[in-house]
């Protein structure tokens, strides 16, 4: 991230977003978008040296900002010895393992796996789209109505695919992993922000599956279990993070 602040940017707006820049109306005010939107094709290709050079530069900038933040908090990173680093890594690994066993993570992981399986093997949506096009061509269905249905199917699938694994990632980020984190006010605030993004993703996936079900009721056996699982994830998420819905994401919820 550039240290030269753009006065038009909203500080920290990127911390609690869903990274769906194509659907965001705040890209012109986001430092992360400014940083990543102008990447060359080479810098976006993992097989290209330019990609890794850009990653290296970003890591260096991030490390510099981390060192600056630590200095401002009176933390000397150089004072941490090998034993302390080993203790930290063990605590982090234990915390991550515990978080992975949390019901919200287990159910979110299950949703992602089951959703991908449905999307990969299900030909019903493709057949429905072809049917809508045929009906419009034959004059059986109003062309505007057909276009609206096709748009709904496409839009819903894009929503589902975008959030399919993000729900698990955001809830994982919201769970405490290190000793003392659960009682730390700064962590609680950050946790609520991440959990809110996850809950919004759940809401949008529920809405998308419900729309698809309305268009394609024949897929009940596949869609209804996913909806039930999403409802369970939402209930557990709201119970685990009771203040998340009230979290105000700078710029996005102001």
N, C-alpha and C positions, 0 to 999 in steps of 0.2 A: 504494500500500500504506500502510495506516495506520501511523503511528509509535508508536501506543499498542499495545504488544505484549500479546497475549492469552496468559496463562500456559498455557492449554490447547492452544495451537497447537504443532505440531512445526516448528521453524524450518527453512525451506528444503525442506520435503517436496514442494513444488510444482515444484522445479527439475528433477526427473528423473522426472516422471510422464507419462502419456499423455493427460492432460486429459479422460479419460472419467469425469467426476464421477458420472454416473448409476450406474456400476459400482464406485465406490470406497467402501471402508468407512472412509476417513479424512477424509471431508468435514468432520466436526465439529472436526477438528484442523488444518484447512488455512486459512491466511489468505486465499489467493486465492479459494477457494470462498466464504468469508464475504463477501469484497468483491464477488463477481459474482452470487451466488445471489439477492440481494435486489433486483436491477435491475428497474425497472418495464418494462412492455411498450414504452413510449416509448424508454427507454434501450437497449433491445435492437434497436430498429428503425433501420437505417442511414439511412432516409429522414426520420427525425425529428431535430429540433434537439437534443433531450435526449440522443440517442446521442452526438453530437459534443461536447456540453458535458461529458459524462462521460468521453469519451476525452481531452479537453483537461485535465481535472482529474487523470486518471491519469498523463498525461505530465508534468504539473507536479510531481506527487508523486515520480515516477520521477527527474526531473531533480534534485529536491532531495536525494534519497537518493544519487544519483550524485555530486553536489557534496560531500556529507558524506563519502562513501567516498574521494573524491579528496583531500580535506583530511586525512583520517586517514592516507593514504599519502604525504602531503607533496607532492601534485601540485597545481599552480596552473593550473586550466583557462584562466584569463584570459591567461596568458602565451603561449598558442599563437597565433602570428600566421597571417595568411592563407596564406603560403607553406607553413608546416608543415601547415595543414589540407589544402591542395591535395595535398601529398605523401602525407598519410595517406589521402585519398580515392582517389588513384591506386593506392596499395599495396593498399587494400581491394578495389578493382575488379579488380586483377590477381589477387589471391588468390582472389576469388570465381570468376573465370573459370577459374582453374586447378582449383579444387575441383569445378566443374561438369563438368570433363573427366575426373574420377577415375572408374575403372570402377564403383565402388560406387554413384556417383550416376547414371551412365548406365544401369546395370541397374535401379536403383530407379525411375528415371523411366520406363523402358520397361515395368516391371511395372505402374506406376500407369496408364499409357495403355492397355495391353492389357487390364487388369482392367476398367477402365471400359467398354471396348468390349464385352467379354463380358457384363457386367452389363446394359448398355443394350439389346443385341440378342437376348439369350438368353431364349426363352420356355419353355425346358425345365423350369426350376424352378417356374414358375407352373403349367405343365401337371401336373407331378408333385404339387404341392400339391393341385390340383383332383382328381387321381386318388386321392390318399390320402383326401380328404374323401368322395368318392363310394364308395370301398371300405368306409369306416366306416359310411356311411349304408345300404349294401346288406348290411351284416353280414359282408362278406368279410374285413375286417380288424378286429381288436380295437380298440375305441375308444381305450383307453389307449395302445396301441402307436401308433395313428395320431396322437394328440396329441403323443406323444414325438417322432415323426418330423417333424411340422410345427414343433415347438419347435426341434429341431436345425437345420432349414433356416433358420428365421428368425434364430436366434442366430448361426449361421455367417455369414449374409449381413450381419448387423449388424457383426460383427467385421471382415469383409473390407472393408466400406465405411468403417468408422472409420479403419482403418490404411492405406487404399489410397495416400494421398499422404504420410502421416506418416513412413513409412519413409525416404523421400528427404529430408524436412525434417530429421529427427533426425540422419541420417548427415551431412548438409550442415553442421549445427551442430557436429558432432564433428571435422570436418576443419580443420586449421590454415589460416589465410588471411593472417595478417600475419607479417612477418619476426620470427623468434625465437620464435613461438608454439609450434612443435613441440618446443622444448627447455624451455619454461617449465612448471614443475611444477604451478602452479595451472591452467594451460590443460589439461595432460595429465589432471588429475583431472576437470575439467569435461567434457573430451572423452570420457573413458571412461563418464561418467554418461549423456551423450547417446547414445553408441553402444549402451549397454546397453538403453536404451529402444527403440532401433531394432531391435536383435536380438530382443528380447522380442516386438515387433510382428511380425517375420518368423516367429518360432516359432508365434505364434497364428494367423497367416494360413495357414501350412502345415497346421496342425491343422484349421482350418476348411475348407480346400479338400479335405483328405483325407476329412473327414466327408461333405461334399457328394458327393464322388466315390463313396463307399460307398453313398449313397442313390440317386445318379443316374449309374450307370456309362456310360450312353449318351452322356454329355457328355465322354467321355475325350479327344476331339480338342481340346477347349477347355481342360479343366482340367489335363491332364498337362503341357503346355508352361508353364503358370503355376507349377505345382509345381516344375518343373525350374529355372525362372528364380529362384524363391524360394530353392531350395537353393544356387544359384550365389551369390546375394546373401549368404546366410548364410556360405558359405565365405569369400568375399572380406571380409566384415565382420569375421569372427573373425580372419582373417589381418592385416587392417589395424589392428584394435584388439584385440590379444591379451590385454589386461588388462581389457577391458570386462566380461566375464562375472563377474569377481571384484569389481567395484565395488559397494560397499554404499550403497544409496540410503537416506538417513536416513528412519526410520519405516517405509518400504516393505519393506526387506530386513533390518531389525534383528531 
